[in-house]
């Protein structure tokens, strides 16, 4: 660590602390190697507070690192056939891509993997959401990975290469710049709003991804403060049983001139991780409505905002209240059956009324019905139409 850890003065303090504990005999009676690793790691963490720095018992990995000792520092070996099969079976950690109501894209992936297959998966996901007005990236279960995939994905959101980060390498004593890629595989999303979901688990490269978008004012962070790990790390074999991950680089953002180490990413919109998707979806629609000069587009966004409880909340309307809404409303019959309300016109299809609130229900994606005064009258709403139709009971 004296020659590799990103902060030499901290490395010296850790060395002195370990020697003090060893001289006291703190480790002498520990027989279990995993327990020994945990105690050594505790001493290192107490001094450094660096969540990337880890000493652990890993015989298989230690022996693999020893076998690769002649390779250049930082060399990434090609995955074995077994590793490649795992990567493909897990779709390079890309878990979900879909279009949410209101034409909002959603991409969830749980790692930034250093492989061309990950870039291909990212491109496929981005091409799928290319026609949306906003994209939500879900980083709530993403623990990090390789910065190269950050450059790849962010390239879709800039017309030309853009500086997003710099890294100081302690081992080589030099600083390198990280730029968005010049060429992408598909259309660029230059006008697409970006929202990134975070949790306390979001860490390392997933934090860089979030921080880069935030500092460049290209995206908003929604959720919880992240884990706070800004130091790229390389594993080294201590012997054939133990390894240590040493943070040998630190991120230096070109805008803030600092990073998120120890403090995490502070969200633009704070909420629990559990509520982050609903909050970001609503924010995307509100932002669109607020800046739109098109009355129809604004109305559509506002309509979709009202419908969000259908997607994210379980609305439980009391049976007695539902029963009070049943009746004949001009040409529309409202019935209460098996705990639910249904709407039907003569010779028409029967629609289940899905509750948005105690009084407002969705008939279908383009129509709603709102009840008043215990079912004495109701109003129907139609998407895209300003006029409301009041229906009275007979």
Buried (B, 14 or more C-beta within 10 A) or exposed (E): BEEBBBBEEBBBBBBEBBEEBEEEEBBEEBEEBEEBBBBBBEBBBEBBEBBBBBBBBBEEBBBBBEEEEEEEEEEEEEBEEEEEEEBEEEBBBBBEBEEBBBBBBBBBBBBBBBBEBBBBBBBBBBBBBBEBBBBBBBBBBBBBBBBBBBBBBBBBBBEEEBBBBBBBBBBEEEEEEBBBBEEBBEEBBEEBBBBBBBBBBBBBBBBBBBBBBBBBEBBBBBBBBBBBBBBBBBBBBBEEBBBBBBBBBBBBBBBEEEBBBBEBBBBBBBBEBEBBBBBBBBBBBEBBBEEBEEEEBBBBBBBBBBBBBBEEEEEEBEEEBBBBBBBEBBEBBBBBEEEBBBBBEEEEEEBEBBBBEEBBBBBEEEBBBBBEEEBEBBBBBBBEEEEEEEBEBE
